[in-house]
């Protein structure tokens, strides 16, 4: 039996939007020019961890440091929480780990200017449905191909702390934590 390739992150996010929209998850039905943009901030402390699926005793827990956090809001109510890993020596960019999902009903979306500069308006919770990784290493190009996967989890963004926890279908777990 041929193994089906999982859908890309964009497709997963669109599915999430349809599901959330059918349950009244939109924060606002009519998009406004101030509903999308980006917010980025360096982090004082940051780490990304990944645990292998249960029963896998050969793969160690992976951990890497990160340097900044970026929030991308393309549609009010949909948020991508992107962790930018510290680049390896000699590289300009490090790996990116992106968690995508819908804002919890009690969370306010970011407020953005017409130029796309945003800022969080308070604590937020994001119900996760997708995770993507990307990066580049000229020594191992195939190891850094972008990939995406379906997950279940939650990101909590508070005044000084951000934590994202997600579980893949195979039981692999991800945790990203940062202090602003």
C-alpha positions as CSV (number, residue, x, y, z in Angstrom):
1,X,0.0,0.0,0.0
2,X,1.4,3.4,-1.0
3,X,2.0,5.8,1.8
4,X,0.2,9.1,1.3
5,X,2.3,12.3,1.8
6,X,0.9,14.6,4.4
7,X,-0.6,17.9,3.2
8,X,1.6,21.0,3.3
9,X,1.4,23.6,6.0
10,X,-0.8,25.9,3.9
11,X,-3.3,23.2,3.2
12,X,-3.4,22.2,6.9
13,X,-4.0,25.8,8.0
14,X,-6.8,26.2,5.4
15,X,-8.4,23.0,6.8
16,X,-8.1,24.4,10.3
17,X,-9.7,27.7,9.1
18,X,-12.7,25.9,7.6
19,X,-13.1,23.8,10.8
20,X,-12.8,26.8,13.1
21,X,-15.1,28.8,10.9
22,X,-17.8,26.1,11.1
23,X,-17.6,26.3,14.9
24,X,-17.8,30.1,15.1
25,X,-14.0,30.5,15.7
26,X,-13.5,33.6,13.7
27,X,-12.7,36.6,15.8
28,X,-14.0,38.9,13.0
29,X,-15.9,37.9,9.8
30,X,-14.8,40.7,7.5
31,X,-11.0,41.1,7.2
32,X,-9.6,44.6,7.8
33,X,-6.3,46.1,6.6
34,X,-5.2,46.1,10.2
35,X,-5.9,42.4,10.7
36,X,-2.5,41.0,9.4
37,X,1.1,41.5,10.0
38,X,4.1,40.4,12.1
39,X,5.7,41.0,15.5
40,X,9.2,39.8,16.4
41,X,11.2,40.0,19.6
42,X,14.6,38.6,20.7
43,X,14.4,36.2,23.7
44,X,16.6,36.3,26.7
45,X,16.3,32.5,27.2
46,X,14.9,30.1,24.7
47,X,15.0,26.3,23.9
48,X,13.3,23.9,21.5
49,X,13.0,20.3,22.5
50,X,11.7,17.2,20.6
51,X,11.0,13.8,22.1
52,X,10.9,10.7,19.8
53,X,7.7,8.6,19.6
54,X,7.0,6.3,22.5
55,X,8.9,3.0,22.2
56,X,11.7,4.6,20.2
57,X,14.7,4.0,22.5
58,X,17.4,4.7,19.8
59,X,16.6,8.4,19.1
60,X,17.7,10.8,21.8
61,X,15.8,13.8,22.9
62,X,16.8,16.7,20.6
63,X,17.4,20.1,22.0
64,X,18.5,23.4,20.5
65,X,18.7,27.0,21.5
66,X,16.8,29.7,19.9
67,X,17.3,33.5,19.7
68,X,13.9,35.1,18.8
69,X,10.2,34.6,18.5
70,X,8.0,35.8,15.6
71,X,4.3,36.0,15.5
72,X,2.6,36.0,12.1
73,X,-1.0,36.9,11.7
74,X,-2.3,36.5,8.2
75,X,-5.9,36.4,9.2
76,X,-7.4,37.7,12.4
77,X,-7.8,34.7,14.6
78,X,-5.1,32.5,12.9
79,X,-1.6,32.8,14.4
80,X,1.8,31.3,13.4
81,X,4.2,31.2,16.4
82,X,7.7,30.9,14.8
83,X,10.8,30.1,16.9
84,X,14.1,31.1,15.2
85,X,16.9,28.9,16.3
86,X,20.4,30.1,16.9
87,X,22.4,29.7,13.7
88,X,25.3,27.2,13.6
89,X,28.8,28.8,13.3
90,X,29.3,30.2,9.8
91,X,25.6,30.3,8.9
92,X,23.5,33.4,8.6
93,X,20.3,31.7,9.5
94,X,19.3,28.9,11.8
95,X,16.4,26.5,11.7
96,X,12.8,27.7,12.1
97,X,10.1,25.8,14.0
98,X,6.6,27.1,13.3
99,X,3.5,26.2,15.2
100,X,0.2,27.2,13.6
101,X,-3.3,27.3,14.9
102,X,-6.4,29.3,15.9
103,X,-6.6,31.7,18.8
104,X,-8.7,30.5,21.8
105,X,-12.1,32.3,22.0
106,X,-10.9,34.3,25.1
107,X,-7.7,35.5,23.4
108,X,-7.6,38.9,21.6
109,X,-5.8,38.9,18.2
110,X,-2.8,41.1,17.6
111,X,-3.4,44.7,16.6
112,X,-1.6,45.7,13.5
113,X,-0.9,48.9,11.6
114,X,-1.7,49.3,7.9
115,X,2.1,48.7,7.3
116,X,1.9,45.2,8.9
117,X,3.6,46.0,12.2
118,X,1.8,44.2,15.0
119,X,1.8,43.9,18.8
120,X,0.1,41.5,21.1
121,X,-2.7,43.1,23.2
122,X,-2.5,40.7,26.1
123,X,-2.1,37.0,27.0
124,X,-3.0,34.6,24.2
125,X,-3.7,30.9,23.8
126,X,-3.4,29.3,20.4
127,X,-4.9,25.8,19.7
128,X,-2.3,24.2,17.4
129,X,-3.1,22.1,14.3
130,X,0.2,22.2,12.3
131,X,3.9,22.3,12.9
132,X,6.6,23.1,10.2
133,X,10.4,23.1,10.3
134,X,12.8,24.7,7.8
135,X,16.4,25.7,7.7
136,X,19.5,25.4,5.6
137,X,22.9,23.8,6.1
138,X,25.2,23.6,3.0
139,X,27.0,20.6,4.5
140,X,23.7,18.6,4.7
141,X,21.1,20.0,2.3
142,X,18.8,17.1,2.5
143,X,18.6,17.2,6.3
144,X,17.1,20.7,6.1
145,X,14.3,20.4,3.6
146,X,11.1,22.1,4.8
147,X,8.6,19.7,6.3
148,X,5.2,20.0,7.9
149,X,3.1,17.7,10.1
150,X,-0.3,17.7,11.8
151,X,-0.2,18.2,15.6
152,X,-2.4,18.8,18.5
153,X,-1.3,21.2,21.2
154,X,-1.4,24.6,22.7
155,X,0.8,27.7,22.8
156,X,0.5,30.1,25.7
157,X,1.8,33.6,25.3
158,X,2.0,35.6,28.5
159,X,3.6,38.9,29.4
160,X,7.2,37.6,29.8
161,X,6.9,33.8,28.9
162,X,5.9,31.8,25.8
163,X,5.4,28.1,25.8
164,X,4.3,25.8,22.9
165,X,3.6,22.1,23.4
166,X,2.5,19.8,20.6
167,X,2.1,16.1,19.9
168,X,2.4,14.5,16.5
169,X,0.2,11.6,15.3
170,X,3.1,9.1,16.0
171,X,3.4,10.4,19.6
172,X,6.5,12.5,19.0
173,X,6.4,15.6,21.3
174,X,7.6,19.1,20.8
175,X,8.1,21.8,23.4
176,X,9.4,25.4,22.8
177,X,9.9,27.7,25.7
178,X,11.2,31.3,25.8
179,X,11.6,34.2,28.2
180,X,11.2,37.8,26.9
